[in-house]
Amino acid sequence: MGMEDKVFLLSSDELKWFTDADMTIYAKPTESCQANDNLLKEYISYKDIYNTENYYWWLRDSYSSNANEANFVLSDSEEGEIDTASVGISSLGIRPAICVDLSKLK
């Protein structure tokens, strides 16, 4: 049976896919995101304070001891790649992963 196409957020364990593919886990907001005035203000403030172009993005797994917190990828930390925050924070980005069943292509 073939795989189904799907779009999802990565888990903390799946971040290894980036290193396996020689890709960075760090990401800048897209042009579309930066076109949103409220998000752009948040990003510019963050960029100025922390001197980085990269920004946080959510993962799908939750923090084990608190159901209202989820893991996210830090922007450029030397202390670690993942941290945890309340899922009520709307300014963190997402970086969706996409699986496509190529066997269906003709």
N, C-alpha and C positions, 0 to 999 in steps of 0.2 A: 504494500500500500504506500502511495506517495505522500510526501509532506504537503501540508496545506499552506497557502500564502497567508502571511500574518504580519501585522505591525504591532510592536510592543516596546515597552521600556526594558532595558537590560537589568539584570540582577547584579549584585556585587560580584558574584562568582563569574558571571559572563564577561566582566571587564577584561578578563584574560584574552578574549577574542581580539581585542585591540592590539595587545602586545604580540600575539601570535601573528597578526597581519601587519606588524611593524607600523602601527598607527598610534597616534597620541590619544590619550583619553581626554585631553584638555580641549576646550572649544570656545570660540567667540560666538556671541549672539548673531543670528542671521540678519540680513538687511531688513527683512520683514519685521522682525522683532524690534530692531532699532528704529523703525518707522513709527512705532507706538510711542507717543510723547511721554507717557507715564513710565513705561519700561526703559526708555532711553535715559530719562533723568536718573533712575535707579542705577543703571549700568554706568553712566558717566561718573556718578558719585563714587561707586564702587571702584571703578578704574582709577580714579584720581587718588583715592585713599590707599589702595593696595598696589598701585603701579603695575597693573597687568591688563592685557587685552582679553584674557580668558575669563569665563564666568562659570558659576555653579550650574549643574544640571542634575535632575532627579534620577534616581534608580527606582525599580519597582518594589524592592524588598523593604519591609518595615524593620524598625528597631525592635529587637526581640522582647524587651521589657516594657515597651510603651506603644500601644497600638496606634496612637495618633502621631507617631514620628516615623519618618522614612529616611533611608540612606540617600546621600547625594554625593556627586564627585566634586571635590574641591577645585579651585581654579588653577592653582600652581603651587600647591603646598609641598614643602620639603619634609613635613611632619607626617604625611600620609596622604592617601588618595581619596579616602572616603570619610565622611562625617555624617551626623544625624541632625535633623531639624524637624520642627512641627510641620505637618503637611498643610497647615493653614497659610504658610508663606507662599504668596502667589508670584513673587518676583524671580524665583528660581526657574531655570529653563528646563526643557526636555530635549532629549536627543533620541528620537525613536529609532529602533532597530527594525529592519525589514527582512523577512525571509520570503523568498520567491521560489516556487517549485519550477525549475527550469525544464523539467521533463515535459511540461505542458506546452512549451513553445514549439512551434512548427515552422 
